[in-house]
């Protein structure tokens, strides 16, 4: 596991920043023919996995991405389907009490 092997979870939010993510991936991947292209692809992958856009890759984001990709591959017809996650303006907060009601309101 990248996160545990390198004991890099001590940073803010227990996450990997992009530079560390790329360094770890380059360490574990075979030497590429085109290192610049690989780094570009790793940057794109990092941005794709970082669904909340905070520039830190949390374990939950990483595992959710792996699970999503596994689910897509399980489909009878594999289509190049990569979800397009965008950061939301909605932020969850820590609640001191239990939530009693949740309401869904359609956007207008």
C-alpha positions as CSV (number, residue, x, y, z in Angstrom):
1,X,0.0,0.0,0.0
2,X,1.5,3.3,-1.1
3,X,0.1,5.2,1.9
4,X,1.4,2.8,4.6
5,X,4.7,1.7,2.9
6,X,6.0,5.2,2.8
7,X,4.5,6.3,6.0
8,X,3.5,9.5,4.3
9,X,0.1,9.9,5.9
10,X,1.5,12.4,8.5
11,X,0.9,15.5,6.4
12,X,-2.2,17.7,6.5
13,X,-5.4,15.6,6.2
14,X,-3.3,12.4,6.2
15,X,-2.9,12.7,2.5
16,X,-0.3,12.6,-0.3
17,X,0.4,15.8,-2.2
18,X,0.9,15.6,-6.0
19,X,4.7,15.7,-5.8
20,X,4.9,12.8,-3.4
21,X,2.3,10.8,-5.3
22,X,4.3,11.2,-8.5
23,X,7.6,10.3,-6.8
24,X,6.0,7.1,-5.3
25,X,4.5,6.1,-8.6
26,X,7.7,6.6,-10.5
27,X,9.5,4.5,-7.9
28,X,7.1,1.6,-8.3
29,X,6.6,1.7,-12.1
30,X,9.1,0.3,-14.6
31,X,11.3,2.9,-16.2
32,X,9.3,4.5,-19.0
33,X,10.4,5.3,-22.5
34,X,9.0,8.8,-22.2
35,X,9.3,10.0,-18.6
36,X,7.8,13.4,-19.4
37,X,4.7,11.8,-20.8
38,X,4.4,9.5,-17.8
39,X,4.6,12.4,-15.4
40,X,1.9,14.3,-17.4
41,X,-0.3,11.2,-17.2
42,X,0.3,10.9,-13.4
43,X,-0.6,14.5,-12.9
44,X,-3.8,13.9,-14.8
45,X,-4.5,10.8,-12.8
46,X,-3.9,12.6,-9.5
47,X,-6.3,15.4,-10.5
48,X,-8.9,12.8,-11.5
49,X,-8.6,11.0,-8.2
50,X,-8.6,14.2,-6.1
51,X,-12.3,14.5,-6.4
52,X,-12.6,17.3,-3.8
53,X,-9.9,19.4,-5.5
54,X,-8.0,20.1,-2.3
55,X,-4.6,19.2,-4.0
56,X,-4.2,16.3,-1.5
57,X,-4.9,12.7,-2.2
58,X,-6.7,11.1,0.7
59,X,-6.9,7.3,1.2
60,X,-10.7,7.4,0.7
61,X,-10.3,9.1,-2.7
62,X,-7.7,6.7,-3.8
63,X,-9.7,3.6,-2.8
64,X,-12.9,4.9,-4.2
65,X,-11.2,5.5,-7.5
66,X,-9.9,1.9,-7.6
67,X,-13.3,0.6,-6.7
68,X,-15.0,2.7,-9.4
69,X,-12.6,1.5,-12.0
70,X,-13.1,-2.1,-11.0
71,X,-16.9,-1.7,-11.3
72,X,-16.5,-0.3,-14.8
73,X,-14.3,-3.2,-15.8
74,X,-16.9,-5.7,-14.5
75,X,-19.5,-4.4,-16.9
76,X,-20.1,-6.8,-19.8
77,X,-18.9,-4.3,-22.3
78,X,-15.9,-2.2,-21.1
79,X,-16.2,1.3,-22.3
80,X,-13.6,3.9,-21.6
81,X,-15.8,5.4,-18.9
82,X,-14.0,7.6,-16.4
83,X,-16.3,9.6,-14.2
84,X,-15.9,13.3,-14.4
85,X,-15.9,14.3,-10.8
86,X,-16.0,18.0,-10.1
87,X,-15.5,19.7,-6.7
88,X,-18.8,20.7,-5.1
89,X,-19.5,23.9,-3.3
90,X,-21.3,21.9,-0.7
91,X,-19.1,21.1,2.3
92,X,-20.0,18.6,5.0
93,X,-19.6,19.7,8.6
94,X,-19.1,17.8,11.8
95,X,-22.3,17.6,13.6
96,X,-22.6,17.6,17.4
97,X,-25.9,15.8,17.2
98,X,-27.6,13.2,15.0
99,X,-29.2,14.5,11.8
100,X,-32.9,14.1,12.2
101,X,-34.1,14.9,8.6
102,X,-32.5,15.2,5.2
103,X,-34.3,16.8,2.4
104,X,-33.5,16.6,-1.3
105,X,-34.1,19.8,-3.2
106,X,-33.8,19.9,-7.0
107,X,-31.6,22.6,-8.5
108,X,-33.6,25.2,-10.4
